[in-house]
Amino acid sequence: MAYETILVETRGRVGLITLNRPKALNALNSKVLEEVVAAAEAFDENAKVGAIVITGSEKAFAAGADIKEMQPKTYIEAYMEDFFADWERLTRIRKPVIAAVAGYALGGGCELAMMCDFILAADNAKFGQPEITLGVMPGMGGSQRLTRFVGKSKAMEMCLTGRMMDALEAERSGLVSRVVPAGELIEEALKVAGKIAEFSLPAVMMVKETVNRSYEMTLAEGLRFERRVFHSMFALADQKEGMAAFTEKRSAQFRNR
Ligand SMILES: CC(C)=CC(=O)SCCNC(=O)CCNC(=O)[C@H](O)C(C)(C)COP(=O)(O)OP(=O)(O)OC[C@H]1O[C@@H](n2cnc3c(N)ncnc32)[C@H](O)[C@@H]1OP(=O)(O)O
C-alpha cells in the first residue's frame, strides 16, 4: 500500500510507523487515521513482525487532531461519522505497540501515544490536552486514559487548563515508562521493540492482553484471568523450550507456538 502521511518500514522484526506531515506538526487528520490504523493492522497480520513502534519527528510526535479539518464540522456530521471512533482499532492490535515520543504530543497526539502499550519519551517531549483552549475537550480518550495514568488531580488540571507536562514530569507521573536523550529515542525504541520481538509471540500477546484486562476488571476477576492465561501457557511449545533452555544453560529458540 502507498501511504501519503506516514512512512512505513520494517527494521528486523519491528514494524516502524513514522508520522510524516512535518509542515502541520503531524496533526492527525482523517488520512493519517486511516493510514496509521491500516499500517498497524498490516503489521499485526505479518508473521515476520513481533512488535510495532509509532513515532513522529524530533519537533512533534503529533500536535493534535487536525484543527483545520475539525473546525467546520457540524454536530450531526461528527455524530453520524462517529468522528475519531476508528482510532479505537489501534487498541485492538494484538502485538505490542510502543509510542516513541519526541517534541509535542498534544491533544490527539497525547491520546494516540496513550493508546499504545507504553510510551518512551525523548527528553524534549511535551504532553498536554489543550482542547479546552479551542472550546472543546479531549475526544480520543484523553479524559479517561490520562486520568488512569496520572490520577484525577493532575489529569483534571491538565484538561481544564491545557498546561503541558515535560518529559520528566511525565515519567514521575507514570505517563511514560522512560526518558531518553532525544537523539537516541528511535534507536532505543527499536532496541526495546526488538527485544520484545525475540520472545515467544503468543506469550507476549497473552501478557499484553492480560495487563490490559487490569483496566477493565475488578482485581479478583483480573487475578483469575491472569491465572487461567498463565495455566494455558503450559500448552505452548515455547514454554517447554524456554524452561528447558534455562535448565540447559543455553539461549531459548522460540518458535511462536
Ligand atoms: C479536539 C480534540 C478532540 C483533539 C485535538 O487534538 S485538538 C488539537 C490540540 N492541539 C493543539 O491545540 C495544539 C495546536 N498547535 C499549537 O499550539 C502550536 O502549533 C504548537 C505549540 C504545537 C507549536 O507552535 P509553533 O509556533 O512551533 O508552530 P506553529 O507555527 O503553530 O505550527 C506549525 C504549523 O503546524 C500547524 N499545526 C500545528 N498544530 C496543528 C493542529 N493540531 N492542527 C492543524 N494544524 C496544526 C500550524 O497551523 C502551522 O501551519 P500553518 O503555518 O500552515 O498554519
The ligand as a Tripos MOL2 file, in Angstrom:
@<TRIPOS>MOLECULE
LIG
   54    56     1     0     0
SMALL
NO_CHARGES

@<TRIPOS>ATOM
      1 C1        -10.2850   18.3940   19.7620 C.3       1 LIG1
      2 C2         -9.6530   17.1050   20.0210 C.2       1 LIG1
      3 C3        -10.6120   16.0970   20.4770 C.3       1 LIG1
      4 C4         -8.3930   16.8360   19.8960 C.2       1 LIG1
      5 C5         -7.2650   17.7550   19.4950 C.2       1 LIG1
      6 O1         -6.2340   17.2270   19.3670 O.2       1 LIG1
      7 S1         -7.4350   19.4340   19.2340 S.3       1 LIG1
      8 C6         -5.7860   19.9690   18.9030 C.3       1 LIG1
      9 C7         -4.9810   20.0640   20.1360 C.3       1 LIG1
     10 N1         -3.6800   20.6420   19.8250 N.am      1 LIG1
     11 C8         -3.4490   21.9420   19.9080 C.2       1 LIG1
     12 O2         -4.2990   22.7450   20.2600 O.2       1 LIG1
     13 C9         -2.0560   22.3840   19.5350 C.3       1 LIG1
     14 C10        -2.1070   23.2950   18.3300 C.3       1 LIG1
     15 N2         -0.7460   23.7370   17.9410 N.am      1 LIG1
     16 C11        -0.0570   24.6480   18.6390 C.2       1 LIG1
     17 O3         -0.4680   25.1630   19.6410 O.2       1 LIG1
     18 C12         1.2750   25.0320   18.0760 C.3       1 LIG1
     19 O4          1.3280   24.6270   16.7310 O.3       1 LIG1
     20 C13         2.4580   24.3820   18.8390 C.3       1 LIG1
     21 C14         2.5700   24.9990   20.2450 C.3       1 LIG1
     22 C15         2.3220   22.8780   18.9500 C.3       1 LIG1
     23 C16         3.7960   24.6780   18.0670 C.3       1 LIG1
     24 O5          3.9130   26.0610   17.8460 O.3       1 LIG1
     25 P1          4.9540   26.6030   16.7290 P.3       1 LIG1
     26 O6          4.8780   28.0910   16.8020 O.co2     1 LIG1
     27 O7          6.2620   25.9550   16.8810 O.co2     1 LIG1
     28 O8          4.3710   26.0850   15.3290 O.3       1 LIG1
     29 P2          3.1130   26.6550   14.5300 P.3       1 LIG1
     30 O9          3.5480   27.7140   13.5990 O.co2     1 LIG1
     31 O10         1.9810   26.9600   15.4410 O.co2     1 LIG1
     32 O11         2.6700   25.3270   13.7020 O.3       1 LIG1
     33 C17         3.3230   24.9470   12.5120 C.3       1 LIG1
     34 C18         2.2470   24.5250   11.5170 C.3       1 LIG1
     35 O12         1.5440   23.4140   12.0530 O.3       1 LIG1
     36 C19         0.1440   23.6840   12.0740 C.3       1 LIG1
     37 N3         -0.4720   22.9630   13.2060 N.ar      1 LIG1
     38 C20         0.0130   22.7990   14.4370 C.ar      1 LIG1
     39 N4         -0.8350   22.0990   15.1860 N.ar      1 LIG1
     40 C21        -1.8940   21.8200   14.4050 C.ar      1 LIG1
     41 C22        -3.1280   21.1030   14.6130 C.ar      1 LIG1
     42 N5         -3.4030   20.4970   15.7870 N.pl3     1 LIG1
     43 N6         -3.9850   21.0250   13.6000 N.ar      1 LIG1
     44 C23        -3.7140   21.5740   12.3900 C.ar      1 LIG1
     45 N7         -2.5560   22.2590   12.1320 N.ar      1 LIG1
     46 C24        -1.6740   22.3690   13.1270 C.ar      1 LIG1
     47 C25         0.0780   25.1810   12.2330 C.3       1 LIG1
     48 O13        -1.1650   25.6700   11.8420 O.3       1 LIG1
     49 C26         1.2020   25.6210   11.3190 C.3       1 LIG1
     50 O14         0.8090   25.5320    9.9650 O.3       1 LIG1
     51 P3          0.4540   26.8610    9.1220 P.3       1 LIG1
     52 O15         1.6310   27.7700    9.2820 O.co2     1 LIG1
     53 O16         0.2320   26.3610    7.7370 O.co2     1 LIG1
     54 O17        -0.8180   27.4120    9.7440 O.co2     1 LIG1
@<TRIPOS>BOND
     1     1     2 1
     2     2     3 1
     3     2     4 2
     4     4     5 1
     5     5     6 2
     6     5     7 1
     7     7     8 1
     8     8     9 1
     9     9    10 1
    10    10    11 1
    11    11    12 2
    12    11    13 1
    13    13    14 1
    14    14    15 1
    15    15    16 1
    16    16    17 2
    17    16    18 1
    18    18    19 1
    19    18    20 1
    20    20    21 1
    21    20    22 1
    22    20    23 1
    23    23    24 1
    24    24    25 1
    25    25    26 2
    26    25    27 1
    27    25    28 1
    28    28    29 1
    29    29    30 2
    30    29    31 1
    31    29    32 1
    32    32    33 1
    33    33    34 1
    34    34    35 1
    35    34    49 1
    36    35    36 1
    37    36    37 1
    38    36    47 1
    39    37    38 ar
    40    37    46 ar
    41    38    39 ar
    42    39    40 ar
    43    40    41 ar
    44    40    46 ar
    45    41    42 1
    46    41    43 ar
    47    43    44 ar
    48    44    45 ar
    49    45    46 ar
    50    47    48 1
    51    47    49 1
    52    49    50 1
    53    50    51 1
    54    51    52 2
    55    51    53 1
    56    51    54 1
@<TRIPOS>SUBSTRUCTURE
     1 LIG1         1 GROUP 0 **** ****
